[in-house]
Amino acid sequence: MRRNISDDDVPVILWWTPFGNNKRIKTCGNARCYFTHDRTFEKNVRLKSILFYGSNFRVYDLPNWRSSAISWGLLHEESPRNNPILVHEEALNLFNYSSTFSRYSDVPLMLLDLPGLEELVGESYYVSTKEKSALMRAENLASVLYIQSDCDTASDRDRYVLELMKHIRIDSYGACVNNAQLDDRLKNNYLDILNNHEFLSFVAKYKFTIAFENAICNDYITEKLWRPLIVGSIPIYYGSPSFKDWLPNNKSAISILDFASPAELAKLLHNLLKNNSAYEEYLSHKLDKHNNRVTNSKFLHVLETRPKKDSNQFVDYMEEFECFVCKKIHKDNHELETRMVTKKQYDCSVPRDPITGEINKRNWWMEQWNIEKCAAKLLTRYITSNISIDIKHFDDQKINMYDNDEC
């Protein structure tokens, strides 16, 4: 329903970083709100909330600090790579409402990249164990697939892959740790076809797929895990420490954190390659009787209750977050004064060595992490004091704070 704001006396919700609905009065149950991208509404008496899309949140482009009656909301599905200032509590505390990958956010996004249960248990791409073994011989395939083109990550995932390669053969196709070449049908703009039929069929040939996230955050789970699960290739996973909570059953993926070293992990992989029955225990979501394929009740509950209206799942979550905020601002309560987003809603570990588990001081992301901690502290000071930000001066200040260990 689209109407002119002057036609209705409804509260205004402003997308400061244009993302969601614009110029629209939206009905959310018994609540109605006007959503807009028009920043002139910043000073409108009807303004009740300002929303931000995390990847586009910029310290040099923020509204004036809110009154106690105006909330801030954060929609952010990405890892710290997109905006590392938001891993720090001081920055998160500026917001009242959240929709992040954390199960503890107001509108959780942890299963955002999983299309649905039908795809997870379906056999459209499934290649039998016997056929995979035959393909390994006929096409000279390794047992393990790695394909990644972001080679500079907080998780330092390539370090682990390089060590694992010493103990088991891995076909690595992306720009990172490259030792194999995609054929012409796939190599051109392969990043744009990661979910098309041909690419998924290619992944399905492999017995194992390395599924390492670019950062380590609780509940931050991307298509890197879901893609191999969908095609029936066992994921070797590194990422969310809580990822097992969202597997279809208790033996659907292999976590590198369960092994003392890459060599120990390789031993398991070699054993599974020799024993088809043991290997197929990890594929029960494909091979068991249909009603027994997914046994994780928590996982099923989230799948069944998540938004499902549009073909674009992210749009559905965005719509739900808008309605969550709209309903909140209609309630006559005083929780806004104390309600704030914390690290619980965006819980990311400092960069650690994936092999030793120790804080990774040689990863330049560690320095970036600490610099942005200074930025978060400084930003809070600016925003709560309603001081305009000159970005050059701000950047000079945060580096000075970092150099003097003041964060």
C-alpha positions, 0 to 999 in steps of 0.5 A, a space after each residue: 500500500 503506497 500513500 502520501 505521508 500527509 494522508 496519515 498520522 503514522 510514525 516514520 521509520 527512516 532508512 538512513 542507508 537506503 535499503 528497505 521500503 521507501 515511500 510506503 505505509 506498511 501495515 504490520 498486524 495492528 501497527 502501521 508505519 511510514 518507511 522512507 529513504 528521505 533524510 529530510 524526515 530526520 527532523 520530522 516530529 513523526 520520526 520514531 526510528 532510524 534503520 541502518 544496513 550494516 555494510 553501508 554504515 559509515 562513521 562520516 555519514 550519520 544522523 544527529 544523535 537521537 532523542 530518547 524517543 528515537 531508536 536505531 536499528 541495525 540490519 547486518 548479515 555480513 561478517 566483520 570483513 564488511 565493517 569491522 567497527 561493528 564487532 566492538 561493543 561500543 559501536 553495537 551499543 549505539 543500536 536498540 534493535 538488530 537483525 544479524 546472523 546471531 540467534 539472539 538478535 531480534 530477527 535472526 538470520 543464521 539460516 539465511 543462505 539455506 534455500 529450504 528443507 526440500 533442497 537439503 534432503 533432495 537428491 537432484 545433485 546427489 552422486 553416489 559414493 560408488 560413482 564418486 570413487 569412479 569419477 576420482 579415477 576417471 577424471 583424476 579428481 582429488 577427494 577434497 574440493 577447495 574453491 575460494 578467491 578471497 585470500 585475505 581473511 580474518 580466519 586465515 583459512 588458507 593457512 590451514 588448507 596449505 597444511 592439510 594439503 601436506 597430508 591429503 590431496 586437495 583440488 583447489 580451484 579459486 585464486 587462493 592456494 590454486 593448484 587446479 583449473 576450472 573448465 571453460 564453462 565454469 571459470 568465467 565469472 564463476 563467482 556469479 554462478 555458485 548456485 547454478 545447476 552446472 556448478 552444483 553438479 561439479 561440487 557434487 562429484 567430490 567426496 569432501 568440500 572445504 567450507 571455511 568462513 572468512 571470519 569466526 562468529 557465533 551463528 555466522 553460517 553461509 552458503 559455504 556450509 549449505 552448498 556441500 550439504 545440498 549436493 551431498 559432499 561432506 563439508 569440512 567446516 571452520 567458522 561458527 563455533 556453534 554451527 553444529 546447532 544448525 546441522 540437519 543431524 548430529 553427523 552431517 559435517 566435519 569440524 576442524 576444531 575436533 582435531 588436534 592438527 590438520 594431520 589428525 583430520 587427514 587421518 579421518 578423511 583417509 579412513 572414510 575414503 576406505 570405508 563407504 559405510 562410515 563415509 555415508 554415515 555423514 550423508 543421512 540427510 540424503 540417504 535415510 528414510 525420508 522422514 528420518 533424514 533431519 533429526 535436529 528439532 531446533 533446526 527444523 523449528 527455525 526453518 519452519 518459522 522463518 519468513 517465507 513470502 518472497 522468492 528472495 529470502 533476504 527481502 523476507 527477513 528485511 520485511 520482518 525486521 521492519 515490522 518488528 521495529 514498527 510494532 515496537 515503536 507503537 508500544 507504550 513502554 520505556 524499554 528504549 532507554 535501556 535496550 541496546 544491541 551487544 556483542 551477544 547479537 554480533 559475537 565475533 572472535 578476534 583473529 586466531 590461528 586456525 591451527 593453534 587457536 592462538 591470537 594471530 598477531 601476524 594476521 594484519 586483520 588483528 591490527 585492523 581489529 584493534 584500530 577499529 576498537 579505537 574507532 568504536 570508542 571514539 565514535 560513541 564519544 562523538 555521537 553521544 555528544 552530538 559532534 559532527 565528524 570530520 573523517 580525516 580528523 576522526 581517522 587521525 584521532 583513532 590512529 593516535 589512540 591506537 598508537 598510545 594504547 588508549 582503546 
